[in-house]
Amino acid sequence: MRIGEIAALTIGDVRDLDGRAVSVINLSRHQTKGSKSRRVFISAELQKLLNQYLATISDLSDSRAFIRSSRTGSHFSNVSLSLRFKAIYAQAGIKTSSHSGRRTFATRLNAAGIGMRTIQNALGHANIQTTALYCDVSDDQLANAVNVI
């Protein structure tokens, strides 16, 4: 997900009627870049983590911001959330930006043999050429490619 999509999430976006984390987040056109609604599929591992996080939130009103400022109780701005991600990376000893997670996600899917159209849809890109720019190719992938023939 893009940083702006994460910042726009509400409790109702990530929680089902039983109070558990959803397996698919349905983003409205107002929450996405390009004003086009899309679905984001959630891995089983992330669902577990989301359930743990949901258990720690005191106000579970569906309209409340999922990730919210402790000072204001409302949504973070894209810039503020991006800076938070950067600080988390820095604490882990990783010097990078919040956006690099999307690039790594795309590159790893590509390396695992996932098709470019699937990666395009997972990232919410309108243009497959944008997706291709996100996918770095390793020397191992190149060596494996020529040995397929």
C-alpha positions, 0 to 999 in steps of 0.5 A: 500500500502507498503511504497515503493509503495507509494513512487514510485507513479506518478501523472499519477498513481493517476489521470485519463484523466479528472484530477480526482483521479482514483478509481483503482491504477494500480501498475507496476511490477517496483513499487511493492515488488516481481516485480508483478503488482497489482491493488489497489482499492481506497475508495470513501473517499480517492478519495475525499482526493486525489482530494483535494491534486491534486488541490494543486499541481502546476506541474501536469505532469503525470511523476512527483512524486505524493509525492515529496520532496520540496527540490529536487522535486523528489520521496522520498526514502522508508526510508525518506517517512517512517520517515515522516509517523512516524513523522506524527504518533508522532504528533498525539500522536501515537507511532508506525511505518509506517508499522503498518497501513498495519497491522491495515488495515488487522486486521480491514478487518478481523474483518469486516468479509472480507475473508483472500484471499481478504485481501491477494490480498488487501495487495499484499501478495504472501503467505496467511500465511503472511496475516494471521500474519497481522490479529490480533484477538480480544476477541470479535471476538473469543467470536462471533466465538464460539457463531455462532455454 
